[in-house]
Amino acid sequence: MSQSAFDPFGEPVPAVDPSIASEGVSKWLKTAGTGVFWVLVVGIVLARAVYFEPGVFSFEHAVAWAQGLFAAL
C-alpha cells in the first residue's frame, strides 16, 4: 500500500511515479550531452586540419627532444 503525501496545508498530493517524471529530463540531458560531445569532436578535428603543419611532429624532432632531455638529466 502506498503512503499518502500531503502538502503544507494538509491537502493530499497525488502520487507520481518518480521514474516517469525524471524520464523526460534524463532523455533531454542525454541528447544534450551527446550533441555537445559530437560538436567538440568535429571542432577538434577541423581545428587540427586547419592548423596542421607536417614538419612539426616529425620523428627527428622527437629524438632530438629526448636527447636534450637525457643530456639535461
C-alpha positions in Angstrom: 0.0 0.0 0.0 1.4 3.4 -1.0 1.8 6.2 1.6 -0.2 9.3 1.0 1.6 12.6 0.7 0.3 15.9 1.9 1.3 19.4 1.0 2.0 22.0 3.8 -1.7 22.9 4.0 -2.9 19.3 4.6 -4.2 18.7 1.1 -3.4 15.3 -0.4 -0.8 15.3 -3.2 -1.4 12.7 -5.9 1.3 10.1 -6.1 3.6 10.4 -9.2 6.0 7.7 -10.2 9.4 9.4 -9.9 10.8 7.3 -12.8 8.2 8.7 -15.2 8.7 12.3 -14.0 12.5 12.2 -14.5 12.5 10.3 -17.8 12.0 13.5 -19.8 14.8 15.3 -18.1 17.1 12.3 -18.4 16.4 11.9 -22.1 17.0 15.6 -22.7 20.3 15.6 -20.8 21.5 12.5 -22.7 20.6 14.2 -26.1 22.3 17.5 -25.0 25.4 15.7 -23.8 25.7 13.6 -27.0 25.3 16.8 -29.0 28.0 18.6 -27.1 30.4 15.7 -27.4 30.0 15.5 -31.2 30.3 19.3 -31.6 33.6 19.1 -29.7 34.8 16.2 -31.8 34.0 18.0 -35.1 35.6 21.2 -33.8 38.8 19.5 -32.7 39.1 17.6 -36.0 38.5 20.7 -38.0 41.0 22.8 -35.9 43.6 20.1 -36.4 43.0 20.0 -40.1 43.3 23.8 -40.4 46.4 24.3 -38.2 48.2 21.1 -39.3 51.9 21.6 -40.1 53.5 18.5 -41.4 57.1 19.2 -40.3 56.3 20.0 -36.7 55.6 16.4 -35.5 58.5 14.5 -37.0 60.5 11.6 -35.6 63.8 13.6 -35.8 62.4 16.4 -33.6 61.2 13.8 -31.1 64.6 12.1 -31.0 66.4 15.5 -30.6 64.0 16.5 -27.8 64.6 13.2 -26.0 68.4 13.5 -26.4 68.2 17.0 -25.0 66.1 15.8 -22.0 68.6 13.0 -21.3 71.5 15.4 -21.5 69.9 17.7 -19.0 69.5 14.9 -16.5 
